[in-house]
Amino acid sequence: MEPCQIPPEAGVGAGDSSSGGGIPLPPENDEQVTQAVRQAFFLDPILSVDSFEITTANRVVYLRGMVPTPDLKERAEQVAAQVQGVNRVVNQVRVVTP
């Protein structure tokens, strides 16, 4: 039996987030959870991270701010809930029509 060969294109660190690729590491504390939620909002094509105050306590994410539609309020909660490390989302966002 021949030894297992790692293809050269795999590269060093191909499986960790420090190399710029691979699977990201889960957040280790509340500050990292908040940053991960901010990143998810930033990457979302509809949400504006600047519209929300995002805080985390014991892996519970609190969303505050104002949005023009109930759909945006719901989307913010869904995006936050999908972030790894989030146990629960408390959505205190208010819908304010212009």
N, CA, C and O atoms as a GROMACS GRO file, in nm:
protein
  392
    1MET      N    1   0.085  -0.117   0.000
    1MET     CA    2   0.000   0.000   0.000
    1MET      C    3   0.090   0.124   0.000
    1MET      O    4   0.186   0.131   0.077
    2GLU      N    5   0.059   0.220  -0.085
    2GLU     CA    6   0.140   0.341  -0.095
    2GLU      C    7   0.091   0.445   0.006
    2GLU      O    8  -0.027   0.448   0.040
    3PRO      N    9   0.182   0.532   0.054
    3PRO     CA   10   0.140   0.636   0.148
    3PRO      C   11   0.047   0.736   0.080
    3PRO      O   12   0.053   0.758  -0.041
    4CYS      N   13  -0.038   0.796   0.160
    4CYS     CA   14  -0.133   0.895   0.110
    4CYS      C   15  -0.058   1.019   0.064
    4CYS      O   16   0.029   1.070   0.136
    5GLN      N   17  -0.090   1.067  -0.052
    5GLN     CA   18  -0.027   1.187  -0.107
    5GLN      C   19  -0.127   1.303  -0.104
    5GLN      O   20  -0.243   1.287  -0.142
    6ILE      N   21  -0.081   1.419  -0.058
    6ILE     CA   22  -0.164   1.539  -0.059
    6ILE      C   23  -0.134   1.614  -0.187
    6ILE      O   24  -0.018   1.648  -0.213
    7PRO      N   25  -0.236   1.641  -0.267
    7PRO     CA   26  -0.211   1.712  -0.392
    7PRO      C   27  -0.150   1.849  -0.367
    7PRO      O   28  -0.189   1.915  -0.270
    8PRO      N   29  -0.057   1.894  -0.449
    8PRO     CA   30   0.010   2.022  -0.427
    8PRO      C   31  -0.084   2.141  -0.430
    8PRO      O   32  -0.055   2.242  -0.366
    9GLU      N   33  -0.194   2.132  -0.501
    9GLU     CA   34  -0.286   2.245  -0.508
    9GLU      C   35  -0.361   2.267  -0.377
    9GLU      O   36  -0.423   2.372  -0.360
   10ALA      N   37  -0.358   2.170  -0.285
   10ALA     CA   38  -0.426   2.186  -0.157
   10ALA      C   39  -0.362   2.298  -0.077
   10ALA      O   40  -0.432   2.374  -0.010
   11GLY      N   41  -0.231   2.310  -0.081
   11GLY     CA   42  -0.161   2.419  -0.014
   11GLY      C   43  -0.163   2.406   0.136
   11GLY      O   44  -0.232   2.322   0.193
   12VAL      N   45  -0.084   2.491   0.199
   12VAL     CA   46  -0.077   2.494   0.345
   12VAL      C   47  -0.196   2.571   0.398
   12VAL      O   48  -0.228   2.679   0.348
   13GLY      N   49  -0.263   2.516   0.498
   13GLY     CA   50  -0.374   2.587   0.561
   13GLY      C   51  -0.500   2.591   0.478
   13GLY      O   52  -0.584   2.678   0.499
   14ALA      N   53  -0.516   2.499   0.386
   14ALA     CA   54  -0.633   2.503   0.298
   14ALA      C   55  -0.763   2.484   0.373
   14ALA      O   56  -0.868   2.522   0.322
   15GLY      N   57  -0.760   2.427   0.494
   15GLY     CA   58  -0.884   2.401   0.565
   15GLY      C   59  -0.915   2.499   0.676
   15GLY      O   60  -1.016   2.484   0.744
   16ASP      N   61  -0.830   2.600   0.697
   16ASP     CA   62  -0.863   2.694   0.804
   16ASP      C   63  -0.887   2.834   0.750
   16ASP      O   64  -0.846   2.866   0.639
   17SER      N   65  -0.954   2.916   0.830
   17SER     CA   66  -0.992   3.048   0.782
   17SER      C   67  -0.875   3.145   0.780
   17SER      O   68  -0.884   3.250   0.716
   18SER      N   69  -0.765   3.114   0.848
   18SER     CA   70  -0.652   3.206   0.851
   18SER      C   71  -0.582   3.216   0.716
   18SER      O   72  -0.510   3.312   0.691
   19SER      N   73  -0.603   3.118   0.630
   19SER     CA   74  -0.539   3.120   0.499
   19SER      C   75  -0.623   3.193   0.395
   19SER      O   76  -0.584   3.203   0.278
   20GLY      N   77  -0.738   3.245   0.436
   20GLY     CA   78  -0.823   3.317   0.342
   20GLY      C   79  -0.921   3.227   0.270
   20GLY      O   80  -0.993   3.274   0.182
   21GLY      N   81  -0.926   3.102   0.304
   21GLY     CA   82  -1.020   3.010   0.240
   21GLY      C   83  -1.059   2.902   0.339
   21GLY      O   84  -1.019   2.907   0.455
   22GLY      N   85  -1.136   2.809   0.295
   22GLY     CA   86  -1.175   2.700   0.383
   22GLY      C   87  -1.294   2.737   0.469
   22GLY      O   88  -1.364   2.834   0.441
   23ILE      N   89  -1.315   2.661   0.572
   23ILE     CA   90  -1.429   2.678   0.662
   23ILE      C   91  -1.391   2.775   0.773
   23ILE      O   92  -1.290   2.753   0.841
   24PRO      N   93  -1.469   2.881   0.795
   24PRO     CA   94  -1.435   2.975   0.902
   24PRO      C   95  -1.451   2.911   1.039
   24PRO      O   96  -1.535   2.824   1.059
   25LEU      N   97  -1.369   2.956   1.132
   25LEU     CA   98  -1.376   2.907   1.268
   25LEU      C   99  -1.496   2.968   1.337
   25LEU      O  100  -1.530   3.083   1.309
   26PRO      N  101  -1.563   2.894   1.428
   26PRO     CA  102  -1.679   2.950   1.497
   26PRO      C  103  -1.635   3.060   1.594
   26PRO      O  104  -1.524   3.056   1.647
   27PRO      N  105  -1.722   3.159   1.617
   27PRO     CA  106  -1.689   3.265   1.712
   27PRO      C  107  -1.669   3.207   1.851
   27PRO      O  108  -1.742   3.117   1.894
   28GLU      N  109  -1.568   3.258   1.923
   28GLU     CA  110  -1.536   3.207   2.055
   28GLU      C  111  -1.598   3.288   2.168
   28GLU      O  112  -1.608   3.239   2.280
   29ASN      N  113  -1.639   3.413   2.141
   29ASN     CA  114  -1.695   3.497   2.246
   29ASN      C  115  -1.801   3.589   2.187
   29ASN      O  116  -1.824   3.591   2.066
   30ASP      N  117  -1.866   3.665   2.274
   30ASP     CA  118  -1.977   3.751   2.230
   30ASP      C  119  -1.931   3.858   2.130
   30ASP      O  120  -2.004   3.890   2.036
   31GLU      N  121  -1.813   3.912   2.150
   31GLU     CA  122  -1.763   4.014   2.057
   31GLU      C  123  -1.746   3.955   1.917
   31GLU      O  124  -1.778   4.020   1.817
   32GLN      N  125  -1.695   3.833   1.910
   32GLN     CA  126  -1.679   3.768   1.780
   32GLN      C  127  -1.814   3.733   1.718
   32GLN      O  128  -1.828   3.738   1.596
   33VAL      N  129  -1.912   3.697   1.800
   33VAL     CA  130  -2.047   3.670   1.749
   33VAL      C  131  -2.104   3.798   1.688
   33VAL      O  132  -2.160   3.795   1.578
   34THR      N  133  -2.089   3.910   1.758
   34THR     CA  134  -2.138   4.038   1.706
   34THR      C  135  -2.071   4.071   1.574
   34THR      O  136  -2.138   4.113   1.479
   35GLN      N  137  -1.940   4.052   1.566
   35GLN     CA  138  -1.868   4.081   1.442
   35GLN      C  139  -1.914   3.989   1.328
   35GLN      O  140  -1.922   4.032   1.213
   36ALA      N  141  -1.942   3.863   1.360
   36ALA     CA  142  -1.989   3.768   1.259
   36ALA      C  143  -2.127   3.810   1.206
   36ALA      O  144  -2.154   3.798   1.087
   37VAL      N  145  -2.214   3.858   1.295
   37VAL     CA  146  -2.346   3.904   1.252
   37VAL      C  147  -2.330   4.030   1.166
   37VAL      O  148  -2.397   4.043   1.063
   38ARG      N  149  -2.244   4.123   1.207
   38ARG     CA  150  -2.218   4.243   1.127
   38ARG      C  151  -2.171   4.205   0.986
   38ARG      O  152  -2.214   4.263   0.887
   39GLN      N  153  -2.081   4.107   0.980
   39GLN     CA  154  -2.029   4.061   0.851
   39GLN      C  155  -2.142   4.002   0.766
   39GLN      O  156  -2.149   4.027   0.645
   40ALA      N  157  -2.230   3.923   0.829
   40ALA     CA  158  -2.343   3.864   0.756
   40ALA      C  159  -2.436   3.972   0.702
   40ALA      O  160  -2.484   3.962   0.589
   41PHE      N  161  -2.460   4.077   0.782
   41PHE     CA  162  -2.544   4.188   0.736
   41PHE      C  163  -2.475   4.261   0.621
   41PHE      O  164  -2.539   4.297   0.522
   42PHE      N  165  -2.344   4.282   0.633
   42PHE     CA  166  -2.269   4.351   0.530
   42PHE      C  167  -2.275   4.275   0.397
   42PHE      O  168  -2.285   4.336   0.291
   43LEU      N  169  -2.268   4.143   0.404
   43LEU     CA  170  -2.268   4.060   0.284
   43LEU      C  171  -2.407   4.042   0.224
   43LEU      O  172  -2.421   4.003   0.108
   44ASP      N  173  -2.511   4.070   0.303
   44ASP     CA  174  -2.647   4.055   0.253
   44ASP      C  175  -2.677   4.166   0.152
   44ASP      O  176  -2.651   4.283   0.180
   45PRO      N  177  -2.733   4.132   0.035
   45PRO     CA  178  -2.757   4.233  -0.067
   45PRO      C  179  -2.870   4.331  -0.034
   45PRO      O  180  -2.883   4.434  -0.100
   46ILE      N  181  -2.950   4.301   0.068
   46ILE     CA  182  -3.065   4.386   0.099
   46ILE      C  183  -3.046   4.466   0.227
   46ILE      O  184  -3.090   4.581   0.235
   47LEU      N  185  -2.982   4.408   0.327
   47LEU     CA  186  -2.967   4.475   0.456
   47LEU      C  187  -2.853   4.576   0.453
   47LEU      O  188  -2.754   4.559   0.382
   48SER      N  189  -2.870   4.681   0.531
   48SER     CA  190  -2.763   4.779   0.550
   48SER      C  191  -2.718   4.770   0.695
   48SER      O  192  -2.796   4.800   0.786
   49VAL      N  193  -2.595   4.729   0.718
   49VAL     CA  194  -2.545   4.711   0.853
   49VAL      C  195  -2.554   4.841   0.933
   49VAL      O  196  -2.566   4.838   1.055
   50ASP      N  197  -2.549   4.954   0.865
   50ASP     CA  198  -2.556   5.084   0.933
   50ASP      C  199  -2.694   5.113   0.991
   50ASP      O  200  -2.709   5.205   1.072
   51SER      N  201  -2.795   5.038   0.952
   51SER     CA  202  -2.931   5.059   1.002
   51SER      C  203  -2.956   4.989   1.134
   51SER      O  204  -3.063   5.005   1.193
   52PHE      N  205  -2.858   4.912   1.183
   52PHE     CA  206  -2.881   4.828   1.299
   52PHE      C  207  -2.775   4.848   1.407
   52PHE      O  208  -2.657   4.869   1.378
   53GLU      N  209  -2.820   4.842   1.530
   53GLU     CA  210  -2.730   4.830   1.644
   53GLU      C  211  -2.732   4.682   1.681
   53GLU      O  212  -2.838   4.626   1.708
   54ILE      N  213  -2.617   4.619   1.682
   54ILE     CA  214  -2.607   4.476   1.708
   54ILE      C  215  -2.522   4.455   1.832
   54ILE      O  216  -2.406   4.496   1.836
   55THR      N  217  -2.580   4.391   1.932
   55THR     CA  218  -2.505   4.356   2.053
   55THR      C  219  -2.530   4.210   2.086
   55THR      O  220  -2.628   4.151   2.042
   56THR      N  221  -2.439   4.153   2.162
   56THR     CA  222  -2.451   4.011   2.199
   56THR      C  223  -2.419   3.994   2.347
   56THR      O  224  -2.324   4.053   2.399
   57ALA      N  225  -2.499   3.913   2.415
   57ALA     CA  226  -2.475   3.876   2.554
   57ALA      C  227  -2.506   3.728   2.569
   57ALA      O  228  -2.618   3.685   2.544
   58ASN      N  229  -2.406   3.652   2.609
   58ASN     CA  230  -2.422   3.507   2.626
   58ASN      C  231  -2.475   3.440   2.500
   58ASN      O  232  -2.561   3.352   2.506
   59ARG      N  233  -2.421   3.485   2.386
   59ARG     CA  234  -2.456   3.431   2.254
   59ARG      C  235  -2.601   3.458   2.212
   59ARG      O  236  -2.652   3.396   2.119
   60VAL      N  237  -2.666   3.552   2.282
   60VAL     CA  238  -2.798   3.601   2.242
   60VAL      C  239  -2.774   3.734   2.173
   60VAL      O  240  -2.718   3.826   2.232
   61VAL      N  241  -2.817   3.746   2.047
   61VAL     CA  242  -2.796   3.866   1.968
   61VAL      C  243  -2.918   3.956   1.981
   61VAL      O  244  -3.032   3.912   1.964
   62TYR      N  245  -2.891   4.084   2.012
   62TYR     CA  246  -2.996   4.184   2.023
   62TYR      C  247  -2.985   4.278   1.904
   62TYR      O  248  -2.880   4.337   1.879
   63LEU      N  249  -3.096   4.292   1.831
   63LEU     CA  250  -3.100   4.381   1.715
   63LEU      C  251  -3.188   4.500   1.750
   63LEU      O  252  -3.301   4.485   1.796
   64ARG      N  253  -3.135   4.620   1.725
   64ARG     CA  254  -3.211   4.743   1.745
   64ARG      C  255  -3.190   4.831   1.622
   64ARG      O  256  -3.091   4.818   1.550
   65GLY      N  257  -3.285   4.920   1.601
   65GLY     CA  258  -3.275   5.011   1.488
   65GLY      C  259  -3.413   5.034   1.429
   65GLY      O  260  -3.515   4.996   1.486
   66MET      N  261  -3.413   5.099   1.313
   66MET     CA  262  -3.538   5.129   1.245
   66MET      C  263  -3.526   5.089   1.098
   66MET      O  264  -3.424   5.114   1.034
   67VAL      N  265  -3.631   5.027   1.048
   67VAL     CA  266  -3.638   4.988   0.907
   67VAL      C  267  -3.773   5.030   0.850
   67VAL      O  268  -3.868   5.048   0.926
   68PRO      N  269  -3.782   5.047   0.718
   68PRO     CA  270  -3.908   5.095   0.658
   68PRO      C  271  -4.015   4.987   0.638
   68PRO      O  272  -4.132   5.020   0.617
   69THR      N  273  -3.978   4.857   0.644
   69THR     CA  274  -4.078   4.753   0.617
   69THR      C  275  -4.065   4.636   0.715
   69THR      O  276  -3.957   4.609   0.766
   70PRO      N  277  -4.176   4.568   0.740
   70PRO     CA  278  -4.171   4.448   0.824
   70PRO      C  279  -4.083   4.339   0.763
   70PRO      O  280  -4.022   4.260   0.836
   71ASP      N  281  -4.075   4.333   0.630
   71ASP     CA  282  -3.992   4.232   0.565
   71ASP      C  283  -3.844   4.249   0.600
   71ASP      O  284  -3.773   4.151   0.620
   72LEU      N  285  -3.797   4.373   0.607
   72LEU     CA  286  -3.658   4.398   0.644
   72LEU      C  287  -3.630   4.360   0.789
   72LEU      O  288  -3.523   4.308   0.821
   73LYS      N  289  -3.727   4.385   0.875
   73LYS     CA  290  -3.713   4.346   1.016
   73LYS      C  291  -3.699   4.194   1.026
   73LYS      O  292  -3.612   4.144   1.096
   74GLU      N  293  -3.785   4.122   0.954
   74GLU     CA  294  -3.782   3.976   0.956
   74GLU      C  295  -3.653   3.923   0.894
   74GLU      O  296  -3.594   3.827   0.945
   75ARG      N  297  -3.609   3.984   0.785
   75ARG     CA  298  -3.486   3.939   0.719
   75ARG      C  299  -3.365   3.956   0.811
   75ARG      O  300  -3.279   3.868   0.817
   76ALA      N  301  -3.359   4.067   0.883
   76ALA     CA  302  -3.249   4.090   0.976
   76ALA      C  303  -3.243   3.979   1.081
   76ALA      O  304  -3.136   3.929   1.114
   77GLU      N  305  -3.358   3.941   1.133
   77GLU     CA  306  -3.362   3.834   1.232
   77GLU      C  307  -3.317   3.701   1.172
   77GLU      O  308  -3.242   3.626   1.235
   78GLN      N  309  -3.363   3.672   1.051
   78GLN     CA  310  -3.326   3.546   0.986
   78GLN      C  311  -3.176   3.539   0.957
   78GLN      O  312  -3.113   3.436   0.980
   79VAL      N  313  -3.120   3.649   0.908
   79VAL     CA  314  -2.976   3.650   0.876
   79VAL      C  315  -2.895   3.633   1.005
   79VAL      O  316  -2.800   3.555   1.008
   80ALA      N  317  -2.932   3.704   1.110
   80ALA     CA  318  -2.860   3.693   1.237
   80ALA      C  319  -2.870   3.552   1.294
   80ALA      O  320  -2.772   3.499   1.346
   81ALA      N  321  -2.987   3.491   1.285
   81ALA     CA  322  -3.009   3.358   1.341
   81ALA      C  323  -2.926   3.251   1.271
   81ALA      O  324  -2.897   3.147   1.330
   82GLN      N  325  -2.889   3.275   1.146
   82GLN     CA  326  -2.813   3.175   1.070
   82GLN      C  327  -2.663   3.181   1.097
   82GLN      O  328  -2.588   3.094   1.052
   83VAL      N  329  -2.618   3.282   1.170
   83VAL     CA  330  -2.475   3.296   1.197
   83VAL      C  331  -2.433   3.192   1.301
   83VAL      O  332  -2.498   3.174   1.404
   84GLN      N  333  -2.323   3.126   1.272
   84GLN     CA  334  -2.271   3.024   1.363
   84GLN      C  335  -2.235   3.090   1.496
   84GLN      O  336  -2.172   3.196   1.499
   85GLY      N  337  -2.276   3.028   1.606
   85GLY     CA  338  -2.247   3.081   1.739
   85GLY      C  339  -2.363   3.156   1.801
   85GLY      O  340  -2.359   3.187   1.920
   86VAL      N  341  -2.467   3.186   1.722
   86VAL     CA  342  -2.584   3.257   1.773
   86VAL      C  343  -2.682   3.155   1.829
   86VAL      O  344  -2.725   3.064   1.758
   87ASN      N  345  -2.717   3.170   1.958
   87ASN     CA  346  -2.814   3.080   2.019
   87ASN      C  347  -2.957   3.129   2.003
   87ASN      O  348  -3.051   3.050   1.993
   88ARG      N  349  -2.973   3.263   2.002
   88ARG     CA  350  -3.107   3.321   1.993
   88ARG      C  351  -3.095   3.464   1.946
   88ARG      O  352  -2.991   3.527   1.966
   89VAL      N  353  -3.200   3.516   1.883
   89VAL     CA  354  -3.203   3.655   1.838
   89VAL      C  355  -3.322   3.724   1.903
   89VAL      O  356  -3.435   3.674   1.897
   90VAL      N  357  -3.297   3.838   1.966
   90VAL     CA  358  -3.403   3.923   2.019
   90VAL      C  359  -3.413   4.042   1.924
   90VAL      O  360  -3.324   4.127   1.919
   91ASN      N  361  -3.523   4.046   1.850
   91ASN     CA  362  -3.541   4.146   1.746
   91ASN      C  363  -3.622   4.264   1.801
   91ASN      O  364  -3.744   4.256   1.812
   92GLN      N  365  -3.551   4.372   1.835
   92GLN     CA  366  -3.614   4.492   1.886
   92GLN      C  367  -3.617   4.603   1.781
   92GLN      O  368  -3.631   4.720   1.815
   93VAL      N  369  -3.603   4.565   1.656
   93VAL     CA  370  -3.606   4.660   1.545
   93VAL      C  371  -3.747   4.713   1.529
   93VAL      O  372  -3.844   4.637   1.539
   94ARG      N  373  -3.758   4.844   1.505
   94ARG     CA  374  -3.888   4.906   1.485
   94ARG      C  375  -3.911   4.934   1.338
   94ARG      O  376  -3.820   4.973   1.265
   95VAL      N  377  -4.034   4.913   1.295
   95VAL     CA  378  -4.073   4.945   1.158
   95VAL      C  379  -4.130   5.086   1.159
   95VAL      O  380  -4.230   5.113   1.225
   96VAL      N  381  -4.065   5.174   1.084
   96VAL     CA  382  -4.106   5.315   1.077
   96VAL      C  383  -4.123   5.348   0.929
   96VAL      O  384  -4.026   5.347   0.853
   97THR      N  385  -4.245   5.376   0.889
   97THR     CA  386  -4.269   5.410   0.749
   97THR      C  387  -4.233   5.556   0.727
   97THR      O  388  -4.265   5.641   0.810
   98PRO      N  389  -4.168   5.586   0.615
   98PRO     CA  390  -4.126   5.725   0.588
   98PRO      C  391  -4.242   5.817   0.562
   98PRO      O  392  -4.222   5.936   0.538
   0.00000   0.00000   0.00000
